[in-house]
Amino acid sequence: MKLTLLIQLGWRNLWRHRRRNGMLCLAVAVGVGGLMFIDAMLRGWQSGMVEDVIKNLTGNIKVHAAGYRDDPSVGYSFVLPEVLTALLDNESSLLWTQRVVVPAVLMSERETRGVSLVGVEPGEEADLSFLGEVAIDGEALSSADDARIVIGAELARQLETRKGKRIVMMTQGADSTTREAGMRIAGVYDAEGTGLEKIFAFTGRAALQRLLEIDGVTEVSVRTDGDEDTEARLLGEIEGALPQYDVAGWRTLQPAAAAMTEYADMGIWIWYSIMLLALAFGLMNTLINAVLERVRELGLLHALGMGGAGIVVQVVIESLLIVGLGTVLGVMLGLGLVQWLADGIDLSRWAQGVEFFNFRTLLVPELLLSDVITICVLVMGLGFVGSLYPAWRAVRLDPLDAMHRH
């Protein structure tokens, strides 16, 4: 029997049992829409976490002198190799900067705290790290020669100080002797969460180099366009050009965050499995009932010459029509939910718990086209597989017996 005729029969049968098929279609739509929404929330958390890790002075790739990560002292400073400068300048799609990062102690009139003191070029940090995005109470650093300091709001609270005040900074110089300097607080930055505010304090790179009596830097941080292939290629090229240096990607530098992104991928597939398993049982149960309700019709078609293959195809077509319509409605529902929350979900009232789980206080859902396609393919595949058993039940019906059933 022609496929077009079977499709017509399948479409007609959908409307003969509107309530049953409508409920199944609605169940598929809710399942697909819910799956897309959960997927978008997990992707939003995943991409936000990766972006935060990269912006929190990690970058996509970092270059250190060998041994620096085990002992982050100024003794491992280095002058930027020309081969690295040429390689990075040849890439138009990335940003990079040099920094001096050393452990230091800050002392106010009342309190003392240990921090990572970061010497930066303010203009280069604007698009590369969180320092270019945070609100600053007071003034930002003006240049690499600016000898003032910018500290976090939480650190300022712990030190019981504020903008305009002077604090004493102590660290170790290149000759292993203690260096001490009085520094005026130019501004106090307010980052998302308190973790960064307690850890990092910033001053001008050139000013810090003069204080430490060094010509080089302790790290080069590179930010790519976000493409994983570009990142992997560039990482390999830098490692090949600088075999004597410690070159690492953000996954190596932040293994906990890398593991969390993998957990997010696992979580998405777990949700896929749960939702698809639930849909499979509902679909098979409905289709089996549909076959049992139409035994006389199927027996008549069999007696009129429709072979087993034709009956199987018809049942499968009906299943795919229901699932296909439900999938379309589900995609529309999922897109609507994601668009409705496009401005994000404000989690600031749970700021401490959110920070513990590496969530942003504003969680913005992110829906990837590849995920939408994956969901649609999986659901349609489920519709096909789920219809095979009911189709097999239909084929096993005896034509004469089926026609005499009431």
VOTOR-459058 format. One line per field, with one value per residue (C-alpha): y, x, z negated. Coordinates in nm, 2 decimals. Layout:
BEGIN
north (Y; ...)
east (X; ...)
up (Z; ...)
***
This chain:
BEGIN
north (0.00; 0.35; 0.55; 0.85; 0.65; 0.52; 0.88; 0.98; 0.70; 0.78; 1.15; 1.06; 0.83; 1.10; 1.30; 1.00; 0.99; 1.35; 1.33; 1.04; 1.16; 1.52; 1.41; 1.22; 1.51; 1.75; 1.51; 1.51; 1.89; 1.94; 1.69; 1.85; 2.20; 2.11; 1.93; 2.23; 2.46; 2.25; 2.21; 2.59; 2.65; 2.40; 2.55; 2.90; 2.79; 2.60; 2.89; 3.15; 2.95; 2.91; 3.28; 3.37; 3.14; 3.29; 3.65; 3.59; 3.65; 3.30; 3.35; 3.07; 3.01; 3.12; 3.12; 3.10; 3.03; 2.67; 2.63; 2.94; 2.76; 2.56; 2.86; 3.19; 3.42; 3.70; 3.49; 3.32; 3.64; 3.64; 3.88; 3.81; 3.60; 3.76; 3.44; 3.46; 3.82; 3.75; 3.45; 3.64; 3.95; 3.73; 3.62; 3.89; 3.71; 3.71; 3.95; 3.91; 4.09; 4.06; 4.07; 4.07; 3.86; 3.81; 3.72; 4.03; 4.14; 4.45; 4.63; 4.91; 5.09; 4.81; 4.48; 4.27; 4.05; 3.84; 3.89; 3.83; 4.17; 4.20; 4.45; 4.53; 4.75; 4.90; 4.95; 4.59; 4.45; 4.64; 4.36; 4.07; 4.03; 4.12; 4.43; 4.61; 4.53; 4.59; 4.90; 5.10; 5.33; 5.59; 5.59; 5.31; 5.28; 5.53; 5.36; 5.09; 5.36; 5.42; 5.33; 5.34; 5.03; 4.91; 4.66; 4.47; 4.58; 4.27; 4.32; 4.69; 4.58; 4.33; 4.59; 4.85; 5.10; 5.28; 5.48; 5.76; 5.59; 5.47; 5.11; 4.94; 4.67; 4.41; 4.15; 3.99; 4.15; 3.98; 3.97; 3.78; 4.08; 4.22; 4.52; 4.76; 5.05; 5.28; 5.28; 5.50; 5.33; 5.47; 5.28; 4.99; 4.75; 4.56; 4.22; 3.95; 3.76; 3.82; 3.56; 3.78; 4.08; 3.91; 3.76; 4.02; 4.37; 4.57; 4.82; 4.95; 4.69; 4.92; 5.06; 4.71; 4.62; 4.92; 4.83; 4.46; 4.56; 4.33; 4.39; 4.10; 3.96; 3.65; 3.56; 3.61; 3.57; 3.50; 3.52; 3.36; 3.40; 3.11; 2.85; 2.53; 2.44; 2.78; 2.74; 2.39; 2.50; 2.81; 2.61; 2.36; 2.64; 2.82; 2.49; 2.41; 2.76; 2.77; 2.42; 2.55; 2.74; 2.63; 2.67; 2.56; 2.61; 2.71; 2.34; 2.26; 2.58; 2.54; 2.16; 2.20; 2.43; 2.19; 1.90; 2.10; 2.17; 1.79; 1.73; 1.98; 1.77; 1.46; 1.62; 1.72; 1.36; 1.23; 1.46; 1.34; 0.98; 1.04; 1.24; 1.01; 0.70; 0.86; 0.95; 0.60; 0.43; 0.68; 0.65; 0.27; 0.24; 0.48; 0.31; -0.04; 0.08; 0.24; -0.10; -0.29; -0.04; -0.08; -0.46; -0.48; -0.21; -0.36; -0.70; -0.57; -0.40; -0.72; -0.92; -0.66; -0.74; -0.50; -0.70; -0.70; -0.44; -0.20; -0.23; -0.18; 0.13; 0.27; 0.23; 0.38; 0.68; 0.75; 0.75; 0.98; 1.22; 1.25; 1.27; 1.51; 1.75; 1.73; 1.80; 2.11; 2.24; 2.15; 2.34; 2.64; 2.61; 2.57; 2.87; 3.07; 2.99; 3.07; 3.40; 3.48; 3.45; 3.60; 3.87; 3.61; 3.48; 3.70; 3.47; 3.75; 3.68; 3.35; 3.50; 3.29; 2.96; 3.06; 3.15; 2.82; 2.63; 2.86; 3.01; 3.37; 3.58; 3.64; 3.30; 3.35; 3.05; 2.96; 2.74; 2.59; 2.49; 2.17; 2.08; 2.16; 1.93; 1.66; 1.67; 1.66; 1.37; 1.17; 1.23; 1.14; 0.83; 0.74; 0.77; 0.53; 0.28; 0.31; 0.23; -0.10; -0.31; -0.19; -0.24; -0.60; -0.66; -0.53; -0.76; -1.07; -1.01; -1.29; -1.12; -1.33; -1.33; -0.95; -0.88; -1.07; -0.88; -0.62)
east (0.00; 0.13; 0.29; 0.08; -0.24; -0.10; -0.01; -0.37; -0.51; -0.28; -0.38; -0.75; -0.71; -0.56; -0.88; -1.10; -0.97; -0.91; -0.91; -0.67; -0.43; -0.45; -0.35; -0.06; 0.04; 0.02; 0.23; 0.50; 0.48; 0.52; 0.80; 0.99; 0.93; 1.04; 1.35; 1.45; 1.39; 1.60; 1.87; 1.88; 1.91; 2.20; 2.37; 2.33; 2.49; 2.77; 2.86; 2.83; 3.07; 3.32; 3.31; 3.36; 3.66; 3.81; 3.74; 3.87; 4.23; 4.26; 4.20; 4.18; 4.55; 4.83; 5.21; 5.42; 5.79; 5.84; 5.79; 5.58; 5.25; 5.42; 5.59; 5.42; 5.71; 5.86; 6.17; 6.00; 5.95; 6.05; 6.08; 5.83; 6.00; 5.98; 5.85; 5.55; 5.48; 5.50; 5.27; 5.00; 5.01; 4.95; 4.61; 4.35; 4.07; 4.23; 4.32; 4.63; 4.81; 5.11; 5.08; 5.29; 5.11; 5.27; 5.15; 5.14; 5.02; 4.80; 4.79; 4.55; 4.54; 4.34; 4.37; 4.60; 4.51; 4.70; 4.61; 4.73; 4.87; 4.83; 5.02; 4.82; 4.80; 4.45; 4.37; 4.44; 4.23; 3.91; 3.80; 4.00; 3.91; 3.64; 3.84; 3.70; 3.34; 3.31; 3.17; 3.44; 3.37; 3.64; 3.88; 4.02; 4.39; 4.49; 4.79; 5.06; 5.27; 4.99; 5.13; 4.79; 4.59; 4.24; 4.09; 3.77; 3.47; 3.49; 3.86; 3.80; 3.54; 3.78; 4.06; 3.81; 3.93; 3.79; 3.88; 4.13; 4.29; 4.65; 4.75; 5.09; 5.18; 5.45; 5.58; 5.91; 6.14; 6.35; 6.65; 6.43; 6.42; 6.10; 5.96; 5.73; 5.54; 5.26; 4.98; 4.68; 4.35; 4.23; 3.90; 3.71; 3.56; 3.24; 3.25; 2.98; 3.01; 3.28; 3.54; 3.72; 3.69; 3.89; 4.16; 4.27; 4.42; 4.54; 4.81; 5.00; 5.23; 5.52; 5.49; 5.50; 5.80; 5.99; 5.91; 6.02; 6.32; 6.23; 6.21; 5.98; 5.63; 5.51; 5.24; 5.09; 4.72; 4.55; 4.17; 4.05; 3.71; 3.56; 3.59; 3.73; 3.92; 4.09; 4.19; 4.33; 4.52; 4.67; 4.76; 4.95; 5.13; 5.24; 5.36; 5.56; 5.72; 5.80; 5.89; 6.08; 5.78; 5.47; 5.18; 4.83; 4.47; 4.19; 4.09; 4.43; 4.44; 4.09; 4.03; 3.73; 3.55; 3.64; 3.49; 3.17; 3.12; 3.15; 2.89; 2.66; 2.69; 2.61; 2.32; 2.17; 2.19; 2.04; 1.74; 1.72; 1.71; 1.44; 1.21; 1.24; 1.19; 0.87; 0.75; 0.83; 0.60; 0.32; 0.36; 0.37; 0.07; -0.14; -0.05; -0.12; -0.46; -0.52; -0.44; -0.67; -0.95; -0.91; -0.88; -1.18; -1.05; -0.71; -0.85; -1.06; -0.76; -0.56; -0.85; -0.86; -0.50; -0.29; 0.01; 0.19; 0.44; 0.16; 0.00; 0.34; 0.40; 0.06; 0.10; 0.45; 0.32; 0.04; 0.30; 0.54; 0.26; 0.15; 0.51; 0.60; 0.31; 0.39; 0.76; 0.67; 0.45; 0.71; 0.98; 0.75; 0.68; 1.05; 1.15; 0.87; 0.99; 1.35; 1.25; 1.03; 1.34; 1.59; 1.67; 1.78; 1.66; 1.77; 1.93; 2.08; 1.87; 2.05; 2.39; 2.59; 2.45; 2.47; 2.84; 2.91; 2.77; 2.95; 2.62; 2.59; 2.34; 2.18; 2.12; 2.05; 1.92; 2.11; 1.96; 2.20; 2.07; 2.26; 2.07; 1.73; 1.82; 1.94; 1.61; 1.40; 1.60; 1.58; 1.21; 1.13; 1.35; 1.16; 0.84; 0.96; 1.10; 0.80; 0.56; 0.73; 0.58; 0.22; 0.28; 0.40; 0.08; -0.13; 0.05; -0.02; -0.40; -0.59; -0.80; -1.12; -1.10; -1.04; -1.34; -1.58; -1.46; -1.70)
up (0.00; 0.09; -0.19; -0.12; -0.18; -0.51; -0.61; -0.53; -0.74; -1.03; -1.02; -1.01; -1.30; -1.51; -1.49; -1.56; -1.92; -1.99; -2.37; -2.40; -2.14; -2.26; -2.61; -2.47; -2.25; -2.55; -2.76; -2.49; -2.46; -2.84; -2.85; -2.57; -2.69; -3.05; -2.92; -2.71; -3.01; -3.25; -2.98; -2.93; -3.31; -3.34; -3.03; -3.17; -3.50; -3.31; -3.07; -3.35; -3.57; -3.29; -3.20; -3.57; -3.60; -3.29; -3.40; -3.75; -3.64; -3.50; -3.13; -2.88; -2.89; -3.13; -3.09; -3.40; -3.47; -3.56; -3.94; -3.99; -4.06; -4.34; -4.49; -4.37; -4.45; -4.25; -4.21; -3.92; -3.72; -3.36; -3.07; -2.79; -2.52; -2.17; -2.02; -2.25; -2.17; -1.79; -1.83; -2.03; -1.82; -1.51; -1.66; -1.60; -1.80; -2.14; -2.42; -2.64; -2.92; -3.15; -3.52; -3.84; -4.10; -4.44; -4.79; -5.02; -5.36; -5.40; -5.73; -5.82; -6.15; -6.31; -6.11; -5.90; -5.60; -5.35; -4.98; -4.63; -4.51; -4.13; -3.93; -3.62; -3.31; -3.37; -3.00; -2.91; -3.20; -3.08; -2.84; -2.98; -3.35; -3.61; -3.70; -3.40; -3.49; -3.87; -4.02; -4.21; -4.50; -4.44; -4.15; -3.93; -3.87; -3.61; -3.45; -3.50; -3.69; -3.94; -4.28; -4.46; -4.55; -4.47; -4.72; -4.75; -4.95; -5.18; -5.24; -5.32; -5.57; -5.73; -5.74; -5.88; -5.62; -5.32; -5.00; -5.05; -5.36; -5.36; -5.43; -5.46; -5.21; -5.28; -5.04; -4.93; -4.67; -4.41; -4.65; -4.91; -5.14; -5.28; -5.09; -5.26; -5.12; -5.22; -4.96; -4.94; -4.86; -4.53; -4.53; -4.66; -4.41; -4.45; -4.28; -4.26; -4.58; -4.85; -4.74; -4.49; -4.72; -4.99; -4.77; -4.51; -4.55; -4.25; -4.18; -3.88; -3.72; -3.65; -4.00; -4.15; -3.94; -4.07; -4.42; -4.37; -4.16; -3.87; -3.50; -3.41; -3.51; -3.68; -3.43; -3.09; -3.07; -2.73; -2.66; -2.34; -2.16; -2.35; -2.08; -2.22; -1.90; -1.89; -2.26; -2.21; -1.90; -2.06; -2.38; -2.17; -1.97; -2.29; -2.45; -2.14; -2.13; -2.50; -2.62; -2.92; -3.06; -3.24; -2.99; -3.11; -3.01; -3.25; -3.30; -3.44; -3.65; -3.78; -3.80; -4.03; -3.79; -3.50; -3.69; -3.76; -3.39; -3.32; -3.60; -3.42; -3.10; -3.30; -3.47; -3.13; -3.01; -3.33; -3.28; -2.92; -3.04; -3.31; -3.09; -2.79; -3.00; -3.14; -2.79; -2.66; -2.91; -2.84; -2.47; -2.46; -2.70; -2.49; -2.16; -2.29; -2.41; -2.06; -1.90; -2.13; -2.06; -1.68; -1.65; -1.42; -1.20; -1.18; -1.12; -0.83; -0.68; -0.71; -0.54; -0.26; -0.17; -0.39; -0.49; -0.82; -0.70; -0.61; -0.96; -1.12; -0.91; -0.99; -1.36; -1.35; -1.14; -1.39; -1.67; -1.48; -1.40; -1.76; -1.89; -1.61; -1.68; -2.06; -1.99; -1.79; -2.06; -2.32; -2.14; -2.12; -2.50; -2.58; -2.37; -2.53; -2.89; -2.80; -2.64; -2.94; -3.16; -2.92; -3.17; -3.42; -3.76; -4.05; -4.32; -4.53; -4.83; -4.86; -4.78; -5.03; -4.91; -4.55; -4.58; -4.75; -4.45; -4.20; -4.08; -3.97; -4.16; -3.82; -3.65; -3.28; -3.08; -2.77; -2.50; -2.25; -1.90; -1.92; -2.24; -2.08; -1.79; -2.02; -2.22; -1.90; -1.76; -2.08; -2.12; -1.76; -1.80; -2.11; -1.92; -1.66; -1.91; -2.14; -1.85; -1.75; -2.03; -1.97; -1.60; -1.66; -1.87; -1.58; -1.33; -1.55; -1.54; -1.36; -1.09; -1.14; -1.51; -1.52; -1.29; -1.53; -1.84; -1.98)
***
